[in-house]
Amino acid sequence: MYRISITYRNEKDGHFDWNYYMNNHLPLAIGTSRRHSEYNFCDADKPISASSPYACICMLHFDDEDSVNNFCNFFVKQHPESDKINNDEQNYTNIAPNMTAAAYESLASDDQSSEALYRIKLLFPGAQDLELSREEINTKLTAILDENAAKNAGVVSTETDFCTSGIVPGSEPDYSLIWVVCFNDQNNAEQFAATLNTSENLQKLKAILHVEPEIMVSEVMSFEMALAEPYRLL
């Protein structure tokens, strides 16, 4: 499975209008771009804390890599319809978005498959080559969960994004890995984020990729794809 993360990094004097983003921008952006690249669904991470490193992270989910590349090229090659999306950004934010493509793997805990309501995202910056295999990385991440009693802490699933490129297909991504830990309870998510943010666990996380991750706790904002259909059918 594949997805694109569109990140909006919190900046001094930055603003982000969530109401406009969910109700106006996403229907326009998704409906227009889906005429050029098919993807399955979209959701967004709304930060719990104002001190979050990101104001928003939007994720688009694809079945195959060709669809990912088609989406990226829609913007990279400046298709005329992409201007509608880019010009609308000023209506909800003054923060420049960044896109990262990834192949991702998901693992449910104890056969729990319900949709997560809250997430912890750990973003490992940099495009360094992975010294460990994907299986080895997932094993080490799972060990950190087990050592911190993740099952008792309310973790329902985890997802690992192995970042492959930036907005230009084949270019270096801004992140090497994005690890997602999913919950159905906000307090559980915040408490486990504090656990992961201890010096001991940060050292273990840093040992995997030789860089300390940025940590964000968020509410999952699901997008109803039917809202984008009027734009797709224009």
Long-range contacts (C-beta under 8 A, 24 or more apart in sequence): 1-61, 1-62, 1-63, 1-103, 1-104, 1-105, 1-106, 2-61, 2-62, 2-63, 2-64, 2-65, 2-67, 2-68, 2-101, 2-102, 2-103, 2-104, 3-59, 3-60, 3-61, 3-62, 3-68, 3-101, 3-102, 3-104, 3-161, 4-59, 4-60, 4-62, 4-68, 4-71, 4-72, 4-99, 4-100, 4-101, 4-102, 5-57, 5-58, 5-59, 5-99, 5-100, 5-102, 5-161, 5-175, 5-178, 6-56, 6-57, 6-58, 6-59, 6-60, 6-97, 6-98, 6-99, 7-54, 7-56, 7-57, 7-97, 7-98, 7-99, 7-100, 7-123, 7-174, 8-54, 8-55, 8-56, 8-57, 8-93, 8-95, 8-96, 8-97, 8-98, 9-53, 9-54, 9-55, 9-95, 9-98, 10-47, 10-52, 10-53, 10-54, 10-55, 10-95, 11-95, 13-94, 14-55, 14-93, 14-94, 14-95, 15-93, 15-94, 15-95, 16-55, 16-56, 16-92, 16-93, 16-95, 17-91, 17-92, 17-93, 18-46, 18-56, 18-92, 18-221, 20-91, 20-92, 21-56, 21-92, 21-93, 22-221, 22-223, 24-88, 24-91, 24-92, 25-85, 25-88, 25-89, 25-91, 25-92, 26-58, 26-223, 26-227, 26-228, 27-227, 27-228, 27-230, 27-231, 28-84, 28-85, 28-88, 28-228, 28-231, 29-85, 29-88, 29-228, 30-60, 30-223, 30-225, 30-228, 30-231, 30-232, 31-228, 31-229, 31-230, 31-231, 31-232, 31-233, 31-234, 32-81, 32-82, 32-84, 32-85, 32-231, 32-232, 33-71, 33-74, 33-82, 33-85, 34-228, 34-232, 35-81, 35-232, 36-70, 36-71, 36-74, 36-79, 36-81, 37-62, 37-67, 37-68, 37-70, 37-71, 37-74, 38-62, 38-63, 38-67, 39-63, 39-67, 39-71, 41-223, 41-225, 42-223, 42-225, 43-220, 43-221, 43-222, 43-223, 44-220, 44-221, 44-223, 45-119, 45-121, 45-216, 45-218, 45-219, 45-220, 45-221, 46-218, 46-219, 46-220, 46-221, 47-216, 47-217, 47-218, 48-118, 48-186, 48-189, 48-190, 48-217, 48-218, 48-219, 49-217, 52-216, 52-217, 52-218, 53-123, 53-214, 53-215, 53-216, 54-121, 54-214, 54-216, 55-93, 55-95, 56-93, 57-121, 57-216, 57-218, 65-103, 68-101, 68-169, 69-169, 72-99, 72-101, 72-165, 72-167, 72-168, 72-169, 73-169, 75-99, 75-167, 76-167, 76-168, 76-169, 98-166, 98-167, 98-174, 99-166, 99-167, 100-161, 100-163, 100-165, 100-166, 100-173, 100-174, 100-175, 100-178, 101-163, 101-164, 101-165, 101-166, 101-167, 101-169, 101-173, 102-161, 102-162, 102-163, 102-164, 102-173, 102-178, 103-161, 103-162, 103-164, 104-159, 104-160, 104-161, 104-162, 105-134, 105-138, 105-159, 105-160, 105-162, 106-157, 106-158, 106-159, 107-138, 107-142, 107-157, 107-158, 107-159, 108-156, 108-157, 109-150, 109-151, 109-155, 109-156, 109-157, 109-158, 110-151, 112-156, 112-157, 113-157, 114-156, 114-184, 115-220, 115-222, 116-156, 116-157, 116-182, 116-183, 116-184, 116-220, 117-183, 117-184, 117-185, 117-186, 117-219, 117-220, 118-182, 118-183, 118-184, 118-185, 118-186, 118-188, 118-189, 118-217, 118-218, 118-219, 118-220, 119-180, 119-181, 119-182, 119-183, 119-189, 119-217, 119-218, 119-220, 120-180, 120-181, 120-183, 120-189, 120-192, 120-193, 120-196, 120-215, 120-216, 120-217, 120-218, 121-178, 121-179, 121-180, 121-215, 121-216, 121-218, 122-178, 122-179, 122-180, 122-181, 122-196, 122-205, 122-213, 122-214, 122-215, 123-175, 123-178, 123-213, 123-214, 123-216, 124-175, 124-176, 124-177, 124-178, 124-179, 124-209, 124-211, 124-213, 125-174, 125-175, 125-176, 125-211, 125-213, 125-214, 126-174, 126-175, 126-176, 126-209, 126-211, 127-163, 127-172, 127-173, 127-174, 127-175, 127-176, 128-176, 128-209, 128-210, 128-211, 130-162, 130-176, 130-177, 130-209, 132-208, 134-160, 134-162, 137-162, 137-177, 137-208, 137-209, 140-204, 140-208, 141-179, 141-208, 144-196, 144-201, 144-204, 144-205, 145-181, 148-192, 148-195, 148-196, 148-201, 150-181, 150-192, 153-188, 153-191, 153-192, 153-195, 154-183, 154-184, 154-185, 154-188, 154-189, 154-192, 155-181, 155-182, 155-183, 155-188, 155-192, 156-182, 156-183, 156-184, 157-182, 158-182, 176-209, 176-211, 177-209, 179-213, 186-219, 189-217, 190-217, 193-217
